[in-house]
Amino acid sequence: MRWKFKGTVQKTLSVLPCGIRCNHLLQRTVGALRNDDFVHHMFREDVTVLFERMAAIGVSPQSRIFEIGTGWLPIFPLCLALAGFRNIHTVDLYCHLRESAVRRTLLALHVYTQHPSFQLFATPDQVEARYQHLLKSSHILETADITYTAPCDASKTSLKPGSLDLIVSNNVFEHVPQPALLKLFDEAKRLLRPSGHILHCVNCGDHYAYSDPSITQVNYLQYSNAEWARWNNSLQYQNRLRPIDFIQMADGAGFDILSAEYKPNERYLEALAQMEVAPEFRHYSLDQLAATSLTLIASA
């Protein structure tokens, strides 16, 4: 699908009263929800990374975890539950979840109960036993001790200060306007216990490239803010921030940056060499422009 056509469709849906419902229907019929491929991709590419980083910073099943941006399917919260975590909070700005989607996600995860990533926190037998226990439940999230709140603004919660051990997001922060991100970092600092952590995986590349192979993930960097406003929309808002922006926001909120993993993509460096970058991005280094993923870990 050509990206401008998709952008036009999404922008139209974003202003219609029934736009969110129509978008959900499109996701189920032609989008990420039409089969279980999305669950498998997310587990292999994202959950494994999150679990590895969590184990490295000493997060244990006794930790209190807060996820920003549940999304269409509760993949990460269910994986946490299978690994033995309890008292899991997950929030979203929009209420996307359905009980049928929760069960479908759980069923798709069964093939991974023996995966080494789970063994960072539990034995295979423990994971399988938890899976079977959840499968028998008619209220999976409740049985898993997962609290799902939507709509919810994660920048102003009612949780007590110092009540969390880890605040995590995956493929979310690229969709949040910068002023709201500043508030999210400030709220995270309030909610975390001393030496608690944030762990954010950010996909800071042009998301239209996933459905249009004719462009790369740096395509949107050639458009000025005024031009980009024609294609940007609330259903898939993209802030176009670079890795250094997220790092500086965390630092400005008082976090101690432990690691910030990003790497410029050689293919995107070549694409940038053939592209006239918009004025808004000319102060960034080429490495910042060509890096389209960031894994940020910091302590409170």
Phi, psi and omega per residue, in radians:
M1 nan 2.248 3.117
R2 -1.129 2.386 -2.957
W3 -1.142 -0.600 -3.135
K4 -1.194 -0.606 3.077
F5 -1.144 -0.787 3.130
K6 -1.084 -0.746 3.125
G7 -1.071 -0.682 3.124
T8 -1.140 -0.766 3.123
V9 -1.079 -0.829 -3.116
Q10 -1.133 -0.683 3.133
K11 -1.135 -0.670 3.096
T12 -1.126 -0.809 3.133
L13 -1.100 -0.582 -3.069
S14 -1.134 -0.367 -3.112
V15 -1.845 -0.050 3.129
L16 -1.509 2.516 3.122
P17 -0.996 -0.594 -3.120
C18 -1.788 0.320 -3.028
G19 -1.059 -0.748 -3.119
I20 -1.141 -0.710 3.107
R21 -1.132 -0.720 3.111
C22 -1.131 -0.685 3.117
N23 -1.114 -0.679 3.105
H24 -1.109 -0.695 3.104
L25 -1.119 -0.719 3.106
L26 -1.121 -0.694 3.112
Q27 -1.078 -0.666 -3.111
R28 -1.312 -0.477 -3.039
T29 -1.734 -0.709 -3.098
V30 -2.243 -0.054 -3.071
G31 -1.833 -2.657 -3.011
A32 -1.144 -0.372 -3.063
L33 -1.604 0.055 -3.041
R34 -1.293 -0.352 3.070
N35 -2.656 -3.018 -3.069
D36 -1.583 0.098 -3.121
D37 -1.029 -0.631 -3.123
F38 -1.105 -0.726 3.118
V39 -1.087 -0.809 -3.125
H40 -1.110 -0.734 3.119
H41 -1.099 -0.805 -3.103
M42 -1.123 -0.675 3.132
F43 -1.152 -0.873 -3.056
R44 -1.179 -0.687 -3.026
E45 -1.628 -0.475 -2.996
D46 -2.055 -0.899 -3.105
V47 -1.071 -0.718 3.130
T48 -1.046 -0.703 3.115
V49 -1.174 -0.794 -3.135
L50 -1.069 -0.787 3.132
F51 -1.096 -0.714 3.138
E52 -1.094 -0.777 -3.137
R53 -1.211 -0.640 3.106
M54 -1.090 -0.783 3.126
A55 -1.099 -0.651 -3.094
A56 -1.153 -0.544 -3.120
I57 -1.718 0.146 3.002
G58 1.493 0.349 3.066
V59 -1.243 2.317 -3.115
S60 -2.121 2.903 3.111
P61 -1.037 -0.235 3.086
Q62 -1.472 -0.132 -3.089
S63 -1.252 2.598 3.091
R64 -1.669 2.079 -2.987
I65 -2.033 2.433 -3.138
F66 -2.211 2.060 3.120
E67 -1.772 2.280 3.054
I68 -1.694 2.062 3.081
G69 1.596 1.339 3.140
T70 -1.111 -0.736 -3.121
G71 1.449 -2.812 -3.081
W72 -1.305 -0.536 -3.065
L73 -2.339 2.395 -3.075
P74 -1.475 1.009 -3.035
I75 -1.131 -0.924 -3.088
F76 -1.164 -0.800 3.106
P77 -1.016 -0.710 3.118
L78 -1.167 -0.641 3.086
C79 -1.137 -0.677 3.060
L80 -1.050 -0.778 -3.137
A81 -1.096 -0.739 3.119
L82 -1.119 -0.553 3.127
A83 -1.384 -0.093 3.072
G84 1.848 0.060 3.110
F85 -1.330 2.573 3.078
R86 -2.236 3.049 3.078
N87 0.932 0.920 -3.117
I88 -1.699 2.236 3.077
H89 -1.928 2.307 3.065
T90 -2.376 2.318 -3.045
V91 -2.287 2.752 3.106
D92 -2.600 2.663 3.115
L93 -1.236 -0.500 3.127
Y94 -2.137 2.606 -3.136
C95 -1.579 1.642 -3.106
H96 -1.681 -0.472 -2.930
L97 -1.249 2.461 2.974
R98 -2.178 2.628 3.137
E99 -1.032 -0.629 3.125
S100 -1.113 -0.632 3.125
A101 -1.230 -0.607 3.097
V102 -1.095 -0.842 -3.135
R103 -1.130 -0.718 3.131
R104 -1.082 -0.685 3.102
T105 -1.111 -0.787 3.129
L106 -1.040 -0.781 3.139
L107 -1.056 -0.708 -3.120
A108 -1.200 -0.453 -3.112
L109 -1.409 -0.160 -3.049
H110 -1.040 -0.572 -3.100
V111 -1.177 -0.182 -3.077
Y112 -1.872 0.111 -3.072
T113 -1.102 -0.375 3.096
Q114 -1.710 0.130 -3.050
H115 -1.191 2.472 -3.137
P116 -0.994 -0.480 -3.133
S117 -1.063 -0.685 3.104
F118 -1.157 -0.528 -3.082
Q119 -1.255 -0.089 2.987
L120 -1.194 -0.363 -3.064
F121 -2.250 -0.296 -3.037
A122 -2.720 2.866 3.068
T123 -1.461 2.755 3.091
P124 -0.981 -0.672 3.128
D125 -1.123 -0.679 3.117
Q126 -1.140 -0.736 -3.137
V127 -1.115 -0.784 -3.134
E128 -1.123 -0.699 3.131
A129 -1.117 -0.712 3.110
R130 -1.161 -0.675 3.116
Y131 -1.048 -0.849 -3.124
Q132 -1.105 -0.636 3.119
H133 -1.133 -0.776 3.130
L134 -1.178 -0.650 -3.107
L135 -1.074 -0.547 -3.116
K136 -1.412 -0.190 -3.054
S137 -1.463 2.528 3.051
S138 -1.573 -0.145 3.089
H139 -2.324 1.412 -2.951
I140 -1.072 -0.825 -3.092
L141 -1.084 -0.755 3.130
E142 -1.103 -0.773 3.127
T143 -1.102 -0.595 -3.126
A144 -1.421 -0.011 -3.090
D145 1.066 0.693 3.066
I146 -1.829 2.115 3.076
T147 -1.707 2.002 3.139
Y148 -1.843 2.162 -3.131
T149 -2.185 2.088 3.105
A150 -2.763 2.391 -0.021
P151 -1.275 2.548 -3.124
C152 -2.623 2.311 3.043
D153 -1.621 1.880 -3.065
A154 -1.211 -0.126 3.126
S155 -1.534 -0.126 3.087
K156 -2.606 1.433 -3.119
T157 -1.677 2.965 3.095
S158 -1.742 0.160 -3.138
L159 -1.236 2.683 -3.085
K160 -1.308 2.589 3.071
P161 -1.034 2.464 3.095
G162 1.185 0.397 -3.040
S163 -1.661 -0.022 -3.059
L164 -2.182 2.681 3.093
D165 -1.792 -0.537 -3.091
L166 -2.560 2.314 2.995
I167 -2.046 2.217 -2.965
V168 -2.339 2.599 2.984
S169 -2.542 2.714 3.135
N170 -2.461 2.060 3.140
N171 0.977 0.760 -3.113
V172 -2.130 -0.825 -2.965
F173 -1.121 -0.374 3.080
E174 -1.233 -0.223 -3.112
H175 -1.791 0.121 -3.058
V176 -1.925 2.267 3.083
P177 -1.035 2.582 -3.038
Q178 -1.018 -0.732 3.107
P179 -1.020 -0.654 3.108
A180 -1.234 -0.601 3.102
L181 -1.095 -0.715 3.112
L182 -1.020 -0.707 3.110
K183 -1.205 -0.620 3.110
L184 -1.099 -0.764 3.127
F185 -1.133 -0.693 3.123
D186 -1.135 -0.728 3.128
E187 -1.166 -0.664 3.095
A188 -1.065 -0.712 3.123
K189 -1.094 -0.649 3.124
R190 -1.205 -0.676 -3.003
L191 -1.411 -0.461 -3.046
L192 -1.391 2.493 2.989
R193 -1.191 2.829 3.044
P194 -0.967 2.294 -3.095
S195 1.258 0.197 2.957
G196 -1.214 2.990 -3.006
H197 -2.250 2.673 2.844
I198 -1.908 2.543 3.091
L199 -2.443 1.894 -3.074
H200 -2.185 2.148 3.022
C201 -1.800 2.082 -3.016
V202 -2.044 2.285 3.091
N203 -1.776 1.528 -3.027
C204 -1.668 0.937 3.041
G205 -2.211 2.876 -3.122
D206 -1.141 1.944 -3.079
H207 -1.228 -0.326 3.088
Y208 -1.134 -0.375 -3.125
A209 -1.156 -0.357 3.139
Y210 -1.228 -0.450 3.135
S211 -1.915 -0.088 3.134
D212 -2.285 1.714 -3.096
P213 -1.193 -0.108 -3.139
S214 -1.393 -0.159 3.132
I215 -2.149 2.887 3.079
T216 -1.897 3.082 -3.117
Q217 -1.327 0.004 3.021
V218 -1.851 0.117 -3.083
N219 -0.946 -0.744 -3.020
Y220 -1.251 -0.142 -3.128
L221 -1.327 -0.159 3.138
Q222 -1.539 -0.079 -3.072
Y223 -1.834 2.385 3.041
S224 -1.176 2.921 3.120
N225 -1.026 -0.700 -3.136
A226 -1.137 -0.727 3.127
E227 -1.192 -0.743 -3.091
W228 -1.146 -0.477 3.136
A229 -1.067 -0.386 3.103
R230 -1.165 -0.516 -3.020
W231 -1.938 -0.373 3.110
N232 -1.248 2.632 -3.088
N233 -2.758 2.838 -3.056
S234 -1.252 -0.365 3.125
L235 -1.293 -0.565 3.066
Q236 -2.480 1.038 -3.138
Y237 -1.089 2.374 3.106
Q238 -2.215 2.104 -3.058
N239 -1.462 -0.254 3.080
R240 1.124 0.321 3.094
L241 -1.216 2.660 3.140
R242 -1.763 2.895 -3.088
P243 -0.888 -0.733 -3.086
I244 -1.085 -0.518 -3.139
D245 -1.127 -0.752 3.136
F246 -1.188 -0.679 3.122
I247 -1.089 -0.792 -3.128
Q248 -1.164 -0.605 3.100
M249 -1.157 -0.731 3.107
A250 -1.124 -0.742 3.117
D251 -1.105 -0.728 3.141
G252 -1.140 -0.465 3.118
A253 -1.437 -0.046 3.082
G254 1.718 0.202 3.107
F255 -1.424 2.624 3.036
D256 -1.644 1.920 -3.086
I257 -1.227 2.062 3.133
L258 -1.613 -0.698 3.081
S259 -2.761 2.567 3.087
A260 -2.463 1.686 -3.052
E261 -1.634 2.060 3.006
Y262 -2.703 2.689 -3.067
K263 -2.583 2.257 3.098
P264 -1.135 2.435 -3.139
N265 -1.571 2.200 -3.081
E266 -1.036 -0.677 3.132
R267 -1.085 -0.681 -3.113
Y268 -1.315 -0.525 3.028
L269 -1.076 -0.709 3.104
E270 -1.147 -0.723 3.129
A271 -1.115 -0.696 -3.142
L272 -1.138 -0.557 3.133
A273 -1.147 -0.406 -3.135
Q274 -1.754 0.129 -2.988
M275 -2.143 2.524 2.989
E276 -1.615 1.894 -3.091
V277 -1.263 2.443 -3.140
A278 -1.103 2.642 -3.096
P279 -0.931 -0.576 -3.101
E280 -1.106 -0.296 -3.046
F281 -2.024 0.084 -3.042
R282 -1.326 -0.226 3.104
H283 -1.487 -0.148 3.099
Y284 -1.461 2.637 3.005
S285 -1.257 2.797 3.098
L286 -1.074 -0.615 3.118
D287 -1.075 -0.675 3.109
Q288 -1.195 -0.674 -3.121
L289 -1.230 -0.596 -3.056
A290 -1.591 -0.025 3.088
A291 -1.658 2.069 -3.036
T292 -1.998 0.252 3.027
S293 -2.575 2.562 -3.133
L294 -2.471 2.314 2.957
T295 -2.010 1.944 -3.020
L296 -1.949 2.206 3.085
I297 -2.192 2.279 3.117
A298 -2.575 2.733 3.126
S299 -1.971 2.638 -3.107
A300 -1.311 nan nan
